[in-house]
Amino acid sequence: MSGDTNAVQGGRRISAHAVCAAIRDDIVSGAYQPGSRLTEELLARRYGVSRVPVREALRTLESEGFVTTRRHAGACVAQPSEREAADLLDIRALLEPLGAARAAQRRTEAHLKVLRGLVRLGRERARGGQLGELRPLGDWFHETLAQASGSPSLAALLVQLRRKTAWVYAAAPGPRPVPPEGAARPDPAGRAVESWAEHGALVDAVARGDADRARALATAHTERALSEYRLRRPIPVRTSKHSVNTASGRN
């Protein structure tokens, strides 16, 4: 299958894109820890494909910043620095409001239908305390909002930024600050209800075509969401002089 970036599994072709998505999901979920080696042979065996689509997938993941190539070690899961993690949050804070404003100007009725349906489901799950079901709904909501911007490049960048933020800060969250005695304790369920109310207000602004309002709401929502990431300790990293990262300045 030399030169072919597709693999055959169970009579159907598995694209390098699908292999890339599977490896990326495992990196984000923590199945592969920062710094761990990613050998083509083991990955091919794990995903039931040949080494050709795995090799192509690793190249893509390196360009995205999830993977680095080290001398004498080969491909490894990237180890983002604290500065990279902080820069990532700042970039998201700039781009997500832009995406929301563009969505207000370019969204279609199909986008609105999906967004409203997700808000309805999110509110129901949040009020019912079904917090475990909210993350995939939130991801779907923000990906749809990004697509509604009408810019494939911006949408792809926004989705990538959200994935990387979740990965960087979930990998080593560290201790959370302890609230002073008498201070209100964090309320995940209450925050979830508020978050989906914010989503609903944002969709209303997008539906009205109010770009300024959509931008302002997205800015406020993003600042509140990213403040939670900043409460966590980013991944500590020892910089190696041999490491090569083709996506500098990323998450």
KOLSEPA-807768 format. One record per residue: residue number from 1; residue in three letters; x, y, z of N, C-alpha, C, O in turn. Coordinates in steps of 0.05 Angstrom, whole numbers. Layout:
! residues N
[atom NUM, Ala, [X, Y, Z], [X, Y, Z], [X, Y, Z], [X, Y, Z]]
...
This chain:
! residues 251
[atom 1, Met, [17, -24, 0], [0, 0, 0], [17, 25, 0], [9, 46, 10]]
[atom 2, Ser, [41, 22, -12], [60, 44, -12], [49, 68, -26], [37, 66, -48]]
[atom 3, Gly, [53, 91, -14], [44, 116, -26], [14, 122, -22], [5, 143, -30]]
[atom 4, Asp, [-1, 104, -10], [-29, 107, -6], [-34, 116, 23], [-25, 103, 41]]
[atom 5, Thr, [-48, 138, 27], [-53, 148, 54], [-79, 137, 65], [-88, 145, 87]]
[atom 6, Asn, [-91, 118, 52], [-115, 104, 62], [-107, 75, 70], [-90, 63, 58]]
[atom 7, Ala, [-121, 65, 91], [-117, 38, 99], [-144, 23, 96], [-165, 35, 96]]
[atom 8, Val, [-142, -3, 92], [-166, -19, 89], [-172, -34, 115], [-154, -48, 125]]
[atom 9, Gln, [-195, -30, 126], [-202, -43, 152], [-231, -54, 149], [-250, -38, 145]]
[atom 10, Gly, [-234, -80, 152], [-260, -92, 150], [-274, -87, 123], [-298, -85, 122]]
[atom 11, Gly, [-258, -86, 101], [-269, -81, 75], [-274, -52, 68], [-284, -47, 47]]
[atom 12, Arg, [-268, -34, 86], [-272, -6, 80], [-246, 10, 84], [-229, 1, 100]]
[atom 13, Arg, [-243, 32, 71], [-219, 47, 72], [-219, 66, 96], [-240, 80, 102]]
[atom 14, Ile, [-197, 67, 110], [-194, 85, 133], [-174, 107, 124], [-151, 101, 118]]
[atom 15, Ser, [-183, 132, 123], [-166, 153, 113], [-146, 162, 134], [-149, 157, 158]]
[atom 16, Ala, [-124, 175, 124], [-105, 186, 143], [-118, 207, 161], [-110, 211, 184]]
[atom 17, His, [-138, 221, 150], [-153, 241, 166], [-166, 228, 190], [-166, 238, 212]]
[atom 18, Ala, [-179, 204, 186], [-192, 190, 208], [-172, 180, 228], [-177, 182, 252]]
[atom 19, Val, [-149, 170, 219], [-128, 162, 237], [-118, 185, 253], [-113, 183, 277]]
[atom 20, Cys, [-114, 208, 240], [-105, 232, 253], [-125, 241, 275], [-116, 247, 297]]
[atom 21, Ala, [-151, 240, 269], [-171, 248, 288], [-171, 229, 312], [-174, 238, 335]]
[atom 22, Ala, [-166, 203, 307], [-166, 183, 329], [-142, 188, 347], [-145, 187, 372]]
[atom 23, Ile, [-119, 193, 335], [-95, 198, 352], [-98, 224, 367], [-91, 225, 391]]
[atom 24, Arg, [-108, 244, 354], [-112, 270, 367], [-131, 268, 391], [-126, 278, 412]]
[atom 25, Asp, [-153, 253, 387], [-172, 249, 409], [-159, 235, 432], [-164, 242, 456]]
[atom 26, Asp, [-142, 215, 427], [-128, 201, 448], [-108, 219, 463], [-104, 216, 487]]
[atom 27, Ile, [-95, 237, 448], [-77, 256, 461], [-92, 275, 479], [-85, 279, 502]]
[atom 28, Val, [-114, 286, 468], [-130, 305, 484], [-142, 292, 509], [-144, 304, 530]]
[atom 29, Ser, [-150, 266, 506], [-163, 252, 529], [-143, 243, 550], [-150, 235, 572]]
[atom 30, Gly, [-117, 244, 542], [-96, 236, 561], [-87, 208, 558], [-70, 198, 574]]
[atom 31, Ala, [-96, 194, 538], [-87, 166, 533], [-57, 166, 528], [-43, 147, 535]]
[atom 32, Tyr, [-48, 187, 514], [-19, 191, 510], [-11, 216, 525], [-20, 238, 519]]
[atom 33, Gln, [7, 212, 544], [16, 234, 561], [37, 251, 547], [51, 241, 530]]
[atom 34, Pro, [39, 277, 554], [60, 294, 543], [87, 281, 546], [94, 272, 568]]
[atom 35, Gly, [102, 281, 525], [129, 270, 525], [131, 241, 517], [153, 231, 512]]
[atom 36, Ser, [108, 227, 517], [109, 198, 510], [114, 194, 480], [106, 211, 463]]
[atom 37, Arg, [128, 173, 473], [135, 167, 446], [110, 156, 430], [93, 143, 441]]
[atom 38, Leu, [110, 163, 405], [89, 154, 387], [102, 139, 364], [111, 151, 344]]
[atom 39, Thr, [104, 113, 366], [117, 97, 345], [97, 88, 324], [74, 81, 331]]
[atom 40, Glu, [105, 90, 299], [87, 83, 277], [76, 55, 279], [52, 49, 275]]
[atom 41, Glu, [94, 36, 286], [86, 8, 288], [64, 3, 309], [44, -10, 304]]
[atom 42, Leu, [68, 15, 333], [48, 11, 354], [22, 25, 348], [1, 14, 354]]
[atom 43, Leu, [24, 49, 336], [0, 63, 329], [-16, 48, 307], [-40, 46, 309]]
[atom 44, Ala, [-2, 38, 288], [-15, 23, 266], [-29, -1, 278], [-52, -8, 269]]
[atom 45, Arg, [-17, -15, 297], [-29, -38, 309], [-54, -30, 326], [-74, -43, 325]]
[atom 46, Arg, [-51, -8, 340], [-73, 1, 357], [-98, 9, 341], [-121, 2, 349]]
[atom 47, Tyr, [-94, 22, 318], [-117, 31, 303], [-124, 13, 280], [-142, 18, 264]]
[atom 48, Gly, [-109, -9, 277], [-116, -29, 257], [-111, -20, 228], [-127, -26, 211]]
[atom 49, Val, [-90, -4, 224], [-84, 6, 197], [-54, 1, 191], [-40, -10, 207]]
[atom 50, Ser, [-46, 8, 167], [-18, 6, 160], [-3, 30, 171], [-15, 48, 182]]
[atom 51, Arg, [23, 30, 167], [40, 52, 177], [38, 77, 160], [45, 99, 169]]
[atom 52, Val, [28, 74, 135], [28, 97, 117], [8, 118, 127], [17, 141, 129]]
[atom 53, Pro, [-17, 112, 132], [-35, 134, 143], [-26, 144, 170], [-31, 167, 177]]
[atom 54, Val, [-13, 127, 186], [-3, 136, 212], [18, 157, 208], [19, 177, 222]]
[atom 55, Arg, [37, 151, 189], [58, 170, 184], [47, 197, 175], [56, 218, 184]]
[atom 56, Glu, [27, 197, 158], [14, 221, 148], [0, 235, 171], [1, 260, 173]]
[atom 57, Ala, [-13, 220, 189], [-27, 232, 211], [-8, 246, 230], [-14, 267, 240]]
[atom 58, Leu, [15, 234, 235], [35, 245, 253], [46, 272, 242], [51, 290, 257]]
[atom 59, Arg, [49, 273, 215], [58, 298, 203], [37, 320, 208], [44, 343, 214]]
[atom 60, Thr, [12, 313, 204], [-10, 333, 209], [-10, 342, 238], [-12, 366, 243]]
[atom 61, Leu, [-8, 323, 256], [-9, 330, 285], [15, 346, 293], [14, 362, 311]]
[atom 62, Glu, [38, 342, 280], [61, 359, 285], [56, 387, 276], [64, 406, 290]]
[atom 63, Ser, [44, 390, 253], [38, 417, 243], [18, 431, 261], [18, 456, 262]]
[atom 64, Glu, [1, 416, 274], [-19, 428, 293], [-7, 433, 320], [-19, 447, 336]]
[atom 65, Gly, [16, 422, 326], [29, 426, 352], [23, 406, 373], [32, 409, 396]]
[atom 66, Phe, [9, 384, 366], [4, 363, 385], [27, 343, 388], [30, 330, 408]]
[atom 67, Val, [44, 343, 367], [66, 323, 366], [92, 338, 359], [91, 358, 344]]
[atom 68, Thr, [114, 329, 370], [140, 340, 363], [158, 317, 354], [152, 294, 360]]
[atom 69, Thr, [179, 323, 340], [198, 303, 331], [224, 309, 345], [235, 331, 343]]
[atom 70, Arg, [235, 289, 359], [259, 292, 374], [281, 274, 362], [276, 252, 353]]
[atom 71, Arg, [305, 285, 362], [328, 269, 351], [332, 244, 368], [332, 245, 393]]
[atom 72, His, [335, 222, 355], [340, 196, 367], [315, 185, 381], [316, 163, 392]]
[atom 73, Ala, [293, 200, 382], [269, 190, 395], [245, 188, 376], [227, 172, 381]]
[atom 74, Gly, [245, 203, 355], [223, 203, 336], [200, 220, 346], [204, 240, 360]]
[atom 75, Ala, [176, 212, 338], [152, 228, 345], [145, 224, 374], [145, 202, 384]]
[atom 76, Cys, [138, 246, 387], [130, 246, 415], [107, 265, 419], [103, 284, 403]]
[atom 77, Val, [90, 261, 439], [69, 280, 446], [83, 305, 456], [101, 304, 472]]
[atom 78, Ala, [73, 328, 447], [85, 354, 453], [82, 360, 483], [65, 349, 497]]
[atom 79, Gln, [100, 376, 493], [100, 386, 521], [99, 416, 521], [120, 429, 522]]
[atom 80, Pro, [75, 428, 520], [72, 457, 519], [84, 471, 543], [81, 461, 566]]
[atom 81, Ser, [96, 493, 539], [107, 509, 561], [85, 526, 573], [63, 529, 562]]
[atom 82, Glu, [91, 537, 597], [71, 555, 610], [66, 579, 592], [43, 589, 591]]
[atom 83, Arg, [86, 589, 579], [82, 613, 562], [64, 606, 539], [47, 622, 531]]
[atom 84, Glu, [68, 583, 526], [51, 574, 504], [22, 572, 513], [4, 580, 499]]
[atom 85, Ala, [18, 560, 537], [-9, 557, 547], [-22, 584, 552], [-46, 588, 545]]
[atom 86, Ala, [-7, 603, 563], [-18, 630, 568], [-24, 644, 542], [-45, 658, 539]]
[atom 87, Asp, [-6, 641, 522], [-11, 654, 496], [-36, 642, 483], [-51, 657, 470]]
[atom 88, Leu, [-40, 616, 486], [-64, 604, 474], [-89, 616, 484], [-108, 621, 469]]
[atom 89, Leu, [-91, 622, 510], [-115, 634, 522], [-119, 662, 510], [-142, 670, 504]]
[atom 90, Asp, [-98, 677, 507], [-100, 704, 496], [-110, 703, 467], [-126, 720, 459]]
[atom 91, Ile, [-100, 684, 452], [-108, 682, 424], [-138, 675, 422], [-153, 686, 406]]
[atom 92, Arg, [-147, 656, 439], [-175, 649, 439], [-192, 673, 446], [-214, 677, 435]]
[atom 93, Ala, [-183, 688, 466], [-199, 712, 475], [-202, 732, 452], [-222, 747, 452]]
[atom 94, Leu, [-184, 732, 434], [-186, 751, 411], [-203, 739, 388], [-218, 754, 376]]
[atom 95, Leu, [-200, 713, 383], [-212, 702, 359], [-241, 693, 363], [-257, 695, 344]]
[atom 96, Glu, [-248, 683, 387], [-276, 674, 390], [-296, 696, 387], [-317, 692, 375]]
[atom 97, Pro, [-291, 720, 398], [-310, 742, 393], [-312, 750, 363], [-333, 756, 353]]
[atom 98, Leu, [-289, 748, 349], [-290, 753, 321], [-307, 733, 306], [-323, 740, 289]]
[atom 99, Gly, [-304, 708, 314], [-320, 687, 301], [-350, 691, 306], [-366, 687, 288]]
[atom 100, Ala, [-357, 700, 331], [-385, 704, 337], [-396, 728, 320], [-419, 726, 311]]
[atom 101, Ala, [-380, 749, 317], [-389, 772, 302], [-393, 764, 272], [-413, 772, 260]]
[atom 102, Arg, [-375, 748, 262], [-378, 739, 234], [-402, 721, 231], [-416, 722, 211]]
[atom 103, Ala, [-408, 704, 251], [-431, 687, 250], [-457, 703, 249], [-475, 695, 235]]
[atom 104, Ala, [-458, 725, 263], [-482, 742, 263], [-486, 754, 235], [-509, 760, 227]]
[atom 105, Gln, [-465, 757, 220], [-467, 768, 193], [-471, 747, 171], [-482, 753, 150]]
[atom 106, Arg, [-463, 722, 176], [-462, 703, 155], [-477, 677, 160], [-477, 659, 143]]
[atom 107, Arg, [-488, 674, 184], [-501, 648, 191], [-524, 642, 172], [-536, 660, 160]]
[atom 108, Thr, [-530, 616, 170], [-553, 607, 154], [-575, 598, 173], [-570, 595, 197]]
[atom 109, Glu, [-598, 593, 162], [-620, 582, 178], [-613, 554, 188], [-621, 547, 210]]
[atom 110, Ala, [-597, 539, 173], [-589, 513, 182], [-571, 515, 207], [-574, 499, 226]]
[atom 111, His, [-553, 534, 207], [-536, 538, 230], [-553, 545, 255], [-549, 535, 277]]
[atom 112, Leu, [-573, 563, 251], [-589, 572, 273], [-606, 549, 284], [-609, 546, 308]]
[atom 113, Lys, [-615, 532, 267], [-631, 509, 276], [-615, 491, 294], [-624, 482, 315]]
[atom 114, Val, [-590, 485, 286], [-573, 468, 302], [-566, 482, 328], [-567, 470, 349]]
[atom 115, Leu, [-558, 507, 327], [-551, 522, 351], [-573, 523, 371], [-569, 519, 395]]
[atom 116, Arg, [-598, 529, 362], [-620, 530, 380], [-627, 503, 392], [-634, 501, 416]]
[atom 117, Gly, [-624, 482, 376], [-628, 455, 387], [-608, 448, 408], [-615, 436, 428]]
[atom 118, Leu, [-583, 456, 404], [-562, 450, 424], [-566, 466, 449], [-562, 456, 471]]
[atom 119, Val, [-575, 491, 447], [-581, 507, 470], [-603, 495, 487], [-602, 493, 511]]
[atom 120, Arg, [-624, 485, 473], [-646, 472, 487], [-637, 448, 502], [-644, 444, 525]]
[atom 121, Leu, [-621, 431, 489], [-611, 407, 502], [-592, 414, 525], [-593, 402, 546]]
[atom 122, Gly, [-575, 434, 520], [-556, 442, 541], [-569, 452, 566], [-561, 445, 588]]
[atom 123, Arg, [-590, 468, 562], [-605, 478, 585], [-619, 456, 600], [-619, 456, 625]]
[atom 124, Glu, [-630, 437, 585], [-644, 415, 599], [-624, 398, 615], [-630, 391, 638]]
[atom 125, Arg, [-601, 392, 603], [-581, 376, 617], [-570, 391, 641], [-565, 379, 662]]
[atom 126, Ala, [-565, 417, 638], [-554, 433, 660], [-574, 434, 683], [-566, 430, 706]]
[atom 127, Arg, [-599, 439, 677], [-619, 441, 699], [-623, 414, 712], [-629, 412, 736]]
[atom 128, Gly, [-619, 392, 697], [-623, 365, 708], [-598, 355, 722], [-598, 332, 731]]
[atom 129, Gly, [-576, 371, 722], [-552, 362, 735], [-536, 341, 720], [-519, 328, 731]]
[atom 130, Gln, [-542, 338, 694], [-528, 318, 678], [-503, 331, 666], [-500, 334, 642]]
[atom 131, Leu, [-485, 338, 684], [-461, 353, 675], [-443, 337, 657], [-429, 349, 640]]
[atom 132, Gly, [-442, 311, 659], [-425, 295, 643], [-432, 296, 613], [-415, 290, 596]]
[atom 133, Glu, [-457, 304, 607], [-465, 305, 579], [-461, 332, 567], [-466, 336, 543]]
[atom 134, Leu, [-452, 352, 582], [-451, 379, 573], [-426, 385, 555], [-427, 401, 537]]
[atom 135, Arg, [-404, 371, 561], [-380, 378, 546], [-383, 372, 516], [-377, 389, 500]]
[atom 136, Pro, [-392, 348, 508], [-396, 343, 480], [-416, 362, 467], [-412, 371, 444]]
[atom 137, Leu, [-437, 369, 482], [-456, 389, 471], [-443, 416, 468], [-448, 430, 448]]
[atom 138, Gly, [-426, 424, 487], [-412, 449, 485], [-393, 450, 462], [-391, 470, 448]]
[atom 139, Asp, [-379, 428, 458], [-361, 426, 435], [-376, 429, 409], [-367, 443, 390]]
[atom 140, Trp, [-398, 415, 407], [-415, 416, 383], [-425, 444, 378], [-425, 454, 356]]
[atom 141, Phe, [-434, 457, 400], [-444, 484, 398], [-423, 503, 387], [-428, 518, 368]]
[atom 142, His, [-399, 503, 398], [-378, 522, 390], [-367, 515, 362], [-360, 533, 347]]
[atom 143, Glu, [-367, 490, 355], [-359, 483, 328], [-379, 493, 307], [-371, 503, 286]]
[atom 144, Thr, [-405, 490, 314], [-425, 500, 296], [-424, 531, 294], [-427, 542, 272]]
[atom 145, Leu, [-420, 544, 316], [-418, 573, 316], [-394, 582, 299], [-395, 601, 284]]
[atom 146, Ala, [-372, 567, 301], [-348, 573, 285], [-354, 569, 255], [-346, 586, 239]]
[atom 147, Gln, [-368, 548, 248], [-375, 543, 221], [-393, 565, 210], [-392, 572, 186]]
[atom 148, Ala, [-410, 576, 227], [-429, 596, 219], [-415, 623, 212], [-427, 641, 201]]
[atom 149, Ser, [-389, 625, 219], [-374, 649, 213], [-370, 652, 183], [-363, 673, 173]]
[atom 150, Gly, [-374, 630, 168], [-371, 631, 139], [-343, 631, 130], [-337, 634, 106]]
[atom 151, Ser, [-324, 627, 148], [-295, 626, 141], [-284, 599, 149], [-280, 595, 173]]
[atom 152, Pro, [-279, 581, 130], [-268, 555, 137], [-241, 557, 152], [-236, 542, 171]]
[atom 153, Ser, [-224, 577, 145], [-198, 580, 159], [-202, 588, 188], [-190, 576, 205]]
[atom 154, Leu, [-220, 607, 193], [-225, 616, 220], [-238, 594, 236], [-231, 589, 259]]
[atom 155, Ala, [-257, 580, 224], [-271, 558, 238], [-252, 536, 246], [-253, 527, 269]]
[atom 156, Ala, [-234, 529, 228], [-214, 508, 234], [-196, 517, 256], [-189, 501, 274]]
[atom 157, Leu, [-188, 542, 256], [-170, 552, 277], [-184, 553, 304], [-172, 546, 324]]
[atom 158, Leu, [-209, 561, 304], [-224, 562, 330], [-227, 535, 342], [-224, 531, 366]]
[atom 159, Val, [-234, 515, 325], [-237, 488, 335], [-211, 477, 346], [-210, 465, 367]]
[atom 160, Gln, [-189, 483, 332], [-163, 474, 340], [-155, 487, 367], [-143, 474, 384]]
[atom 161, Leu, [-161, 512, 370], [-154, 527, 394], [-169, 515, 418], [-157, 512, 440]]
[atom 162, Arg, [-194, 509, 414], [-210, 498, 436], [-199, 470, 445], [-198, 464, 468]]
[atom 163, Arg, [-192, 454, 425], [-181, 428, 431], [-155, 430, 447], [-151, 416, 467]]
[atom 164, Lys, [-138, 448, 438], [-112, 451, 451], [-115, 462, 479], [-100, 454, 497]]
[atom 165, Thr, [-133, 481, 483], [-137, 492, 509], [-145, 470, 529], [-135, 468, 551]]
[atom 166, Ala, [-165, 454, 520], [-175, 433, 537], [-152, 413, 543], [-149, 404, 566]]
[atom 167, Trp, [-136, 407, 523], [-114, 387, 527], [-93, 398, 546], [-85, 384, 565]]
[atom 168, Val, [-83, 422, 541], [-62, 433, 557], [-69, 435, 586], [-53, 428, 604]]
[atom 169, Tyr, [-93, 444, 592], [-101, 449, 620], [-113, 425, 634], [-114, 425, 658]]
[atom 170, Ala, [-122, 406, 619], [-133, 381, 631], [-110, 362, 638], [-113, 345, 656]]
[atom 171, Ala, [-88, 364, 623], [-66, 344, 627], [-54, 346, 655], [-46, 326, 666]]
[atom 172, Ala, [-51, 371, 665], [-39, 374, 692], [-52, 398, 706], [-40, 419, 708]]
[atom 173, Pro, [-77, 394, 715], [-92, 417, 726], [-80, 428, 751], [-82, 452, 756]]
[atom 174, Gly, [-67, 412, 768], [-55, 422, 792], [-76, 430, 813], [-99, 427, 808]]
[atom 175, Pro, [-67, 439, 836], [-85, 446, 857], [-101, 472, 851], [-90, 491, 840]]
[atom 176, Arg, [-126, 472, 859], [-142, 496, 856], [-139, 513, 881], [-135, 503, 903]]
[atom 177, Pro, [-141, 540, 878], [-140, 557, 901], [-163, 551, 920], [-185, 545, 911]]
[atom 178, Val, [-158, 552, 946], [-179, 547, 966], [-193, 573, 972], [-179, 592, 981]]
[atom 179, Pro, [-219, 575, 969], [-233, 600, 975], [-230, 607, 1005], [-229, 589, 1022]]
[atom 180, Pro, [-228, 633, 1011], [-226, 641, 1039], [-250, 631, 1055], [-272, 627, 1044]]
[atom 181, Glu, [-246, 629, 1081], [-268, 619, 1098], [-292, 638, 1096], [-289, 663, 1098]]
[atom 182, Gly, [-315, 627, 1092], [-339, 643, 1089], [-346, 651, 1061], [-368, 660, 1055]]
[atom 183, Ala, [-326, 647, 1042], [-331, 654, 1014], [-347, 632, 1001], [-348, 609, 1010]]
[atom 184, Ala, [-361, 640, 980], [-378, 621, 965], [-361, 600, 952], [-340, 606, 939]]
[atom 185, Arg, [-369, 575, 954], [-354, 553, 941], [-363, 551, 912], [-385, 559, 905]]
[atom 186, Pro, [-345, 540, 895], [-352, 537, 867], [-377, 519, 864], [-380, 500, 879]]
[atom 187, Asp, [-395, 526, 846], [-419, 512, 841], [-420, 503, 812], [-431, 518, 795]]
[atom 188, Pro, [-409, 480, 805], [-408, 471, 777], [-436, 470, 764], [-439, 478, 741]]
[atom 189, Ala, [-456, 461, 779], [-483, 459, 767], [-494, 486, 761], [-505, 491, 740]]
[atom 190, Gly, [-490, 505, 780], [-500, 532, 776], [-486, 546, 753], [-498, 560, 737]]
[atom 191, Arg, [-459, 541, 752], [-444, 553, 730], [-452, 542, 703], [-453, 556, 683]]
[atom 192, Ala, [-459, 516, 702], [-468, 504, 677], [-494, 516, 668], [-497, 522, 644]]
[atom 193, Val, [-513, 521, 686], [-538, 534, 679], [-532, 562, 668], [-544, 570, 648]]
[atom 194, Glu, [-515, 577, 681], [-508, 604, 672], [-495, 603, 644], [-501, 620, 627]]
[atom 195, Ser, [-477, 584, 640], [-463, 582, 615], [-481, 577, 592], [-478, 590, 571]]
[atom 196, Trp, [-501, 559, 596], [-519, 554, 573], [-539, 577, 570], [-550, 581, 548]]
[atom 197, Ala, [-544, 592, 591], [-560, 617, 587], [-545, 637, 570], [-556, 650, 553]]
[atom 198, Glu, [-518, 638, 574], [-501, 655, 558], [-501, 646, 529], [-502, 662, 510]]
[atom 199, His, [-500, 619, 525], [-502, 609, 498], [-528, 617, 484], [-528, 625, 461]]
[atom 200, Gly, [-550, 616, 499], [-575, 623, 488], [-576, 652, 480], [-587, 659, 459]]
[atom 201, Ala, [-566, 670, 497], [-566, 699, 491], [-548, 704, 466], [-555, 721, 449]]
[atom 202, Leu, [-527, 689, 463], [-509, 692, 440], [-523, 684, 415], [-521, 697, 394]]
[atom 203, Val, [-537, 662, 415], [-552, 653, 392], [-574, 673, 384], [-578, 678, 361]]
[atom 204, Asp, [-587, 685, 404], [-607, 706, 398], [-594, 729, 383], [-606, 740, 364]]
[atom 205, Ala, [-571, 737, 392], [-557, 759, 378], [-549, 752, 350], [-551, 768, 331]]
[atom 206, Val, [-539, 727, 347], [-531, 718, 320], [-556, 716, 302], [-554, 724, 279]]
[atom 207, Ala, [-578, 707, 313], [-603, 705, 297], [-613, 733, 288], [-623, 736, 266]]
[atom 208, Arg, [-609, 753, 305], [-617, 781, 298], [-597, 794, 279], [-603, 815, 268]]
[atom 209, Gly, [-574, 782, 275], [-554, 794, 258], [-540, 817, 272], [-528, 834, 259]]
[atom 210, Asp, [-540, 817, 298], [-528, 838, 314], [-499, 831, 320], [-493, 818, 341]]
[atom 211, Ala, [-481, 839, 302], [-453, 830, 305], [-440, 842, 330], [-424, 829, 343]]
[atom 212, Asp, [-446, 868, 336], [-434, 880, 360], [-442, 867, 386], [-426, 862, 403]]
[atom 213, Arg, [-468, 860, 387], [-478, 846, 411], [-466, 818, 413], [-458, 809, 435]]
[atom 214, Ala, [-465, 804, 390], [-453, 777, 390], [-424, 778, 399], [-415, 761, 414]]
[atom 215, Arg, [-409, 798, 390], [-381, 800, 397], [-378, 806, 427], [-362, 794, 441]]
[atom 216, Ala, [-395, 823, 438], [-394, 830, 466], [-401, 806, 484], [-388, 801, 504]]
[atom 217, Leu, [-422, 792, 476], [-430, 768, 492], [-408, 747, 490], [-403, 734, 511]]
[atom 218, Ala, [-397, 743, 467], [-376, 722, 464], [-351, 730, 480], [-338, 713, 492]]
[atom 219, Thr, [-345, 756, 481], [-322, 765, 497], [-326, 759, 527], [-308, 749, 540]]
[atom 220, Ala, [-350, 766, 537], [-356, 761, 565], [-356, 731, 571], [-345, 723, 592]]
[atom 221, His, [-368, 716, 554], [-369, 686, 558], [-341, 674, 558], [-334, 658, 574]]
[atom 222, Thr, [-325, 683, 538], [-298, 672, 536], [-281, 680, 560], [-266, 663, 570]]
[atom 223, Glu, [-283, 704, 569], [-267, 713, 592], [-274, 697, 617], [-257, 689, 633]]
[atom 224, Arg, [-300, 691, 621], [-308, 675, 644], [-298, 646, 642], [-289, 635, 661]]
[atom 225, Ala, [-301, 635, 618], [-292, 608, 614], [-262, 605, 617], [-252, 586, 629]]
[atom 226, Leu, [-247, 624, 605], [-218, 622, 606], [-206, 628, 634], [-184, 619, 640]]
[atom 227, Ser, [-221, 643, 650], [-212, 648, 677], [-210, 622, 693], [-194, 620, 711]]
[atom 228, Glu, [-228, 603, 686], [-227, 577, 699], [-202, 562, 692], [-190, 548, 709]]
[atom 229, Tyr, [-193, 564, 667], [-168, 552, 659], [-144, 564, 674], [-125, 551, 682]]
[atom 230, Arg, [-145, 591, 678], [-123, 604, 690], [-120, 598, 720], [-99, 603, 732]]
[atom 231, Leu, [-141, 586, 731], [-139, 577, 759], [-123, 551, 761], [-115, 543, 783]]
[atom 232, Arg, [-118, 538, 739], [-103, 513, 740], [-74, 518, 734], [-66, 538, 722]]
[atom 233, Arg, [-57, 500, 743], [-29, 502, 738], [-22, 490, 711], [-28, 466, 708]]
[atom 234, Pro, [-10, 505, 693], [-4, 493, 667], [17, 471, 670], [30, 468, 691]]
[atom 235, Ile, [20, 455, 649], [39, 433, 649], [67, 443, 653], [76, 460, 637]]
[atom 236, Pro, [82, 434, 673], [110, 441, 676], [125, 426, 654], [120, 403, 648]]
[atom 237, Val, [145, 439, 643], [160, 427, 621], [189, 433, 623], [196, 456, 629]]
[atom 238, Arg, [206, 413, 617], [235, 418, 615], [241, 420, 586], [237, 401, 571]]
[atom 239, Thr, [250, 443, 577], [255, 448, 549], [280, 433, 540], [301, 436, 552]]
[atom 240, Ser, [278, 417, 519], [300, 402, 509], [312, 416, 485], [297, 425, 468]]
[atom 241, Lys, [338, 418, 484], [351, 431, 462], [348, 415, 436], [353, 425, 414]]
[atom 242, His, [340, 390, 439], [337, 373, 415], [308, 373, 405], [304, 362, 383]]
[atom 243, Ser, [289, 384, 419], [262, 382, 411], [257, 401, 387], [268, 423, 386]]
[atom 244, Val, [239, 392, 369], [232, 409, 346], [202, 411, 346], [188, 390, 346]]
[atom 245, Asn, [191, 435, 346], [163, 439, 346], [156, 457, 322], [164, 480, 321]]
[atom 246, Thr, [142, 446, 303], [136, 462, 279], [114, 481, 282], [107, 496, 264]]
[atom 247, Ala, [101, 482, 306], [78, 500, 310], [84, 517, 334], [69, 516, 354]]
[atom 248, Ser, [105, 533, 333], [112, 550, 356], [91, 570, 361], [78, 580, 342]]
[atom 249, Gly, [88, 578, 386], [68, 598, 394], [40, 587, 395], [21, 603, 397]]
[atom 250, Arg, [37, 561, 394], [11, 550, 395], [6, 536, 422], [24, 535, 439]]
[atom 251, Asn, [-18, 526, 426], [-25, 513, 450], [-13, 485, 452], [-17, 471, 471]]
